[in-house]
């Protein structure tokens, strides 16, 4: 499993060297966009509307728009310095709370934590402590240039860092339009609905839930492949090829061109005896 972050988790005077790994993966079927006329992949370019030309990554700077078309430009070194200040800090658990005290709307993404070299005992200490107390730890950590609020909890004998939104990132439910304040429900309807809920109540088993749309889409794609309903696009990109086959082809073509352009050696003139014969005469 790929390690995406290394650091330490601390609570009190206990420091735990850990590695972080993504606990989930997105399995959405990614579809490309093709030009309907020639079935070539659509290309997206970064362009400057003012200069009317394409710009590269080296020509781009980051800025914050504090008002319409008014920006504060942020230097890359300034951003890196701020990120470094946070990265150098250990992930410190600041509070221990009960999991049920956090509404699921706050949860964002899960990461597995494994002990780094020499951290096995401290890792086990935190895991057992969380299990015995039924608590989770609330901590702050830097992930992908953003300071994240996270909870540390136990999942199937493994510590998990679960990133959660800050309160100001959760929109006010009161702003949702057309939500009725009070609705009068007939007792008979309410009893029937509760009876239906009771009949459909079961223990949560994640294995029983499948992505039917993804399965059907993959089945459709496979069927079209088997029926040879496919298309091949010519690669007309101007990028320099970087695979071995293209590199070898480029070298061979260069060698052939060099041979053709190389000037042919001058042939030595044949000596004749005409001049000698005239002298003798």
Secondary structure, 3 states (H helix, E strand, C coil): CCCCEEEEEEECCEEEEEEEEECCCCCCCCCCCECCCCCCECCCCCEECCCCEECCHHHCCEEEEEECCEEEEECHHHHHHHHHHHHCCCEEEEEEEEHHHCCHHHEEEEEEEEECCCCHHHHHHHHHHHHHHCEEEEEEEEECCEEEEEEEEEECCEEEEEEECCHHHCCCHHHCCCCCCCCCCCHHHHHHHHHHHHHHCCCCCHHHCCCHHHHHHHHHHHHHHHCCCCCCCCCCCCCCCCCHHHHHHHHHHHHHHHHHHCCCCCCCCCCCCHHHHHHHC
